[in-house]
């Protein structure tokens, strides 16, 4: 016979569960430039500092920031949040604008910072398992950022620049010489604009767009680099026992996808001319192989250098679907561990699977644009095929109007080429479509 729970115990149990659910419900913690950290961080008595609010919040809570200007902020480690399953969200109050008059240094874990203006962002590490992890910085407006040997750090969107040296730091992802055997891991940069990173004296301060030193996996995607001095991205492990306690090793497991790399510029005060250097520079002089790199669907103005100033080695490196100029000696043809596949290098490919400029387009800087009669002919082929014309009839009409080169085989080749659907080469928008999806689908009938 089943055991019957006494009504009083059942009621107490339900009350306890309800109380537990209420305790776990997300709350809002309030911060104001005029608040006090001695207060309870309520709406009536807001606290003043981000660190105080972070410690008052529980995972899943929201820290609401009143509009205004705050002094520089440092958020320290909170051991209760290192392994949390939810994040603390920092965001401005509805309709408010929040500015940090200086830097934001984040050493804590499991947090999201959204829609802030600041000077420099430090995603800072501590040694060991309490290092910063699972932090997202979303749509910030700052001069530059540094990500140390942390785990699962994302910068999503935002405007980064201008940033002028000497006296500042460049955007950087790398280890900390004071923390041995700890690397940046699972780092994502998604949708950033990194621009106007420059210097008035490059001899006294090394500058550029973004410097990758060591670590991985690292993903950089959907981002736009422009008007940065010397390079957009440089990769170099300069670490050694003398400088950093150890040699940390080459950056590995990197995904570069759907980025636009505009040409580097000269240093200030001019700062406007093309520096004639490749946007992506991988410098192998300190040893190690480029391991597990995927460089796919990016657009370059000056190109990429896989072996800048040194002879590289490769382990599982794929370069595919990119658009840019001929790379010359940076192709490393026949190198073990390196594959070129379906890129469009204007002026000469790097591998047998690379493409040539498709009919109907011309190159305009780092983009392909439809051109005159040729683009019109391609559109005509697809349009007539979608309307039910046969290959023979389409070819006959084109021969009559445009010349004898228009054969049935050529018409078939154009109809079979997915290039004309757009976005085959380079980042999104670098190669517009000559046929829309509906017309493409309808034109398949002519190939049966």
N, C-alpha and C positions, 0 to 999 in steps of 0.2 A: 504494500500500500504506500503511495507517495506521501512524503512528509509534508505537512501543511505548515507554512510559515506563519507565526503569530502576526496578527494585523499590526501591532505596535512596531515590531521589528521590521516588517515590510515598509511601514511608513517612514521609519527612521532611515532605512536603506535608501528609499527614494529621495528623501531630503538630502542625504549625503551626496548622492549622485548629482542632484540638481545643484548643490553648492559647489561641487567639483567642476561642473560644466560652466557655472558662472565665473569661477576663479580662472578658468582657462580662456575665457572669452577675450579677444583682443581689446586692448585699451589704447587711449591716446595720452601721450606724455607731451607737455607743452614747454616750449623754450621761447624766450624773448630777449632781445638785446638789453632790455631794462629789467630783466628778471634777476633772481638771486639763487645761487646754488645751495643756499641754506634752506630754501623753500621746498615744498613737496612736489614741484613740477606739475601742478594742476593748472587748469585754465585761469583760475583766479590768482594763483601764486606760481607763475612759471619759473623754471630755473633758467640759468644764464648760459651754461656751457653744454656743448655737445656731449662731452664725456660724462657729465653728471646725468644727462638725459639717457644716455646709452645704458648706464648702470641702473637707472631707475626703471627702464623698460624691460619687459620680458620678451623672449622670442615671439614674433607675431604681432607685437605692438607697433604703433605708429608714433614717431616723434614729429610733432607739428611745430614748424619754425615760423614765428611771427616775422613779418616783413621788416627789413632794415639791414643795417650793417653790423657784422659781428667781428670781434678781434680774431687773430689766428687761433685755430682749433686743433687740439691733439686728443684723439680718442684712444685710450689705452686698452690693454688686454683685460677682458672680463672672463675669468675662467668658466663662469656658468654658461657662456655662449660659444665656447670653442667648438663644441660638438652638438650644437643646437640643430633642430630639424626645421626651424622657421627663422625668418630674418626680421631684424628691426628696420623699419622704413623711416628714413629721414626725408621729409619733404616740406616745402613751403606751405603755409596756410593758403586756402583758396584765394586766388587773385593776388597773392603777395609775391614780392621779389626779395630774394635773400642774397646778400653779398658777404663773403668773408674777406676782410681787409688784410689779406696775407695768405698763409698756407693752411691747407688741411692735411694733417698727418693721421692716418688710420692704421692702428696696430691691432684693432679688435677683429672679430669674426662675425659672420652671419649678419650682414647689414646691407642695406641699399641706400645710397645717397642720390637724390634726384633733384635736378633743376636748381643748381647752385652756381653762383659766380665766385671765383676765387683766383688766387695767384698761381700757386704751385700745388700739385697733388702728390703726396707721398703715401704710397701703399707700402707700409713699412713692416719689416719682419722682426721677429724675435727668434732666438735659437730654440729648436726643439718643437715638440708637438703643439705648443700653444701659439705658434706663429699664425699670423692673420690668414684666414681662409674663408671662402665663400662670401666675397664682398663684391657688390656691383656698384659702379659709379655711372650713373645714367644721365645723359644730356647735361653735362657740366660745361661751363665756359671758363677756361683757364689758360694760362700761358704755356704750361708744360706739365709733364707727369713723370714719376719714377715708380716702378714696380720692383720690389726687392724679392728675395727668395721665399715667397709666399705660395699658397695653394689656392687654385680656383678663384682667380681674380679676373673680373670683367670690367672693361671700360666700354660702355655702349653709347655711341653717338657723342655729341658734344663738339665744341669748337676749341682747338688748341693752338694758340698763337694770337698775336705775335709775341716772340720771345727773343730778346736781343742780349747777346753777351758782348764783352766779358762781364762776369759777376752774376751769372745765372747758371742753370744746368740744362742740358738737352734732354728731350724725351728718352727714357732709358728703361730697359728690362734686363736685370742681371742679378748676380749674387751680391753678397755683402762680405767683404774681406774679413770682417770680424766674426763671421758665422761660417765655419768650415762645414763641408759636406751637406749643404742645403742650397737648393736651386729653385728658381721660379718654375712652378709646375701648373699646367692647365690654365694658361693665361690666354684671354680672349680680348682682342680689340676689334670691335664691330661697329662700322658706320661712323668713324671719326673723320673730322677734317683737321689735318695737321698742316699748318701753313706758317710762313714767315718766321721760320726758325733760322736766325742769322746772327752775325757777330760783326763788330767793328774791328776786331783784331783776332783773326783765327790763329795766329802764331802763339798767342798767350792762352787761348781757350778753344778746345776742340768743340765744334758745333756741327749740327746737321739736323735732319728731320727726326730720325728715330734710331737709337743705337741698341742692338741686341748683342749681349755679351755671352751669356751661357744659360742653359736651362732648356725646358721643353716638357711637354708639348706647348706650342705657342700657335695661336690662330690670329691672323690679321686679314680681315675681309670687309668688303663693302665700304672701303675707306678712300679718301681723296687726299693726296699729298701735293702741295703746290707751294712755290716760292720758298723752298728750303735750300739753304746753302750747302754746297758740296755734294750732298746725297739726300735722298728721301729716306732710305733705310740702309744702314751699314751693319754688317754682321762680323764680329771679330772677338775672339776670346783673347784678351790681352792679359789675363790673370796669370800669376806665377807665385811661387812660394815667397819671393821677395816682396811683391806688392800686396798679395792677398792671402797669404798663408798657405796657398795651394794653387794648383792649376785646375780650374773648374771644368774645362773641356768645351768643345764646340757646341753651339746651339743645335738641337736635334728635334725631330718630329715637329716640323713647321708646316703649316698650311697657309699659303698666300693665295687668296681667292677674291676675284671681282673687285680689285683695287685699280684706281687710276693714279698713275705716277707721272706727274708733270716734271719737266726738266729742272734740275737744280740750278740755282742762281749764283751769281757772284756775291762776294761779301759786301757789306755796307762800307762806305756810304752809298755806292752805286746800287748794288743789290738787285739789279733788274735784268742783267744779261744772262744768257744761257752759259752755264759753267762748262758745258760740253762733256760732262761726266755721266756715267750711267746712274739711273735712279736707284737701283738695287745693287749694292756692292757687298759681295761675300769675300772676305779676306781670310785665306787659309794659312797665313804665315806662322801661326802659333800651334799648328798641328791638329790632328784629328780629321775625320772625314765628315762631309755633309751627309747626315744620315736621316732617312725618312723625311725628305722634303717633297712637298707637292706645291708647284707654282702653276696655278690654273686660272685661265680667263682673267688675266690682268692686262692693262693697257700701259705701254711705256712710250715715252717720247724719245729718250736717248738709249734705252735698253737696260739689260741686266748683265752683270759681270759675276759669273760663278767662281772665278778665280782671280780676283783683283789682287795684283801685286804678289801672286804666288801660284804654284801648281796645286790644284785641289785633288782630292779623291772623293769618290761618291759611293754611297750605299743606299739603294732604293730611292733615287731622285727622279721625279717625273716633272717635266715641263710641258704643259698641254694647253691648247686653246688660247694662247696669248697673242697679242697684237703689238707690234713694235718694229723698230728698224732692224736691218741686218746686224748680226752680232759679231761677225768676223771671227777673230781668234778666241772669242768666248764661247764658241760652240762645243769645243772639246769632243769633236767627232770620234766615235769609237771608244770613248772612255767607259770602262766597266762601271756598272751601277747607275748610269745616266741614260734616260730615255727622253727623246724629243718626239712629240706626238700632236699633230694637228694644229701647230702654231702657224701664224702668218707673220713672217719676218720680211718686211718690205725691202727688197733688194737681195734676198737670198736666204734660204732656209738653213736649219741646223741638222735636219735629219730627213730621211726618205719619206717619213710620214707627215712632214710639214707641208703647208699649202702654198699656192701662188695666188696673186691678186685675182679675185673672182670677176668675171665679166659683169659689167653693169655698175662697178664701183671705181672710184679713184681714191687715192690716199690724200688726206688733208691733215697734216700734222700727225697726231696719234689717233686718228679716226678714219673710218671708211665712210664715204658719202656717195649716194647714187649720182650717176652722171648722165645727163642728156639723153641722146638717142639710144645708147646701150641699155640704160635702166628702163626706158620706155619699152624697148623690145622685150626685155625680160617680163615686164608687167603684162605686155600683150600676149606672150606665150601662155602665162598662167591664166589670164582672163579668158582667152579663147578656149583653152582646155577645160576650164571650169564650166563654160557655157555649152560644152558638148562637142566642140570641134575635134576632129581627128588629128593625129600628128602630121599626116600627109597634107591636109588642108592648111594647117598652121604653117608648115614649112613652105608650102607653095606661095602663100600670101607674103611671107617675109622675104622670100627670094625675089618676088616681084618688086617689093618696095625697098629692100635694103641690100640685095646682092646675092650672089650665088653661094656664099658661104653658109647660107641657112639651109641645112639639110635636115632630113628627118632625124638623123642621129644626133645632130646638135640640139634640136628641140627636145628630144628625149633626155639628153644629158642635163639640160637646164631644168626640166620638170622633175628630174630625179635628185637634184642637188638641194639638200636641206639648208645650204648656206643662205638661200634667199628668204628663209624664214626669220633671219636676223639673229644677232647675239651669238654667232658661232665663234667669233674671234674677239678677244679682248673683254673688258668689263662691260656690264650692261650699258647699252646706249652707244657703245663705240662702233657698232655696225648695225644700222637700222635695217629693218626688213623691207624687201621689195614685194612681198606677198603676205596677205593677212591669213589668219588661221582658217577662216571659212573658205577662202578661195583655194588655199592649199589642199584642203580635204576634197573639195569638189574636183580639182584638177587631176586627182588620182585616177579618175575614170578613164582618162585618155591613155594611161599607161597599161591598161589591162589587155 
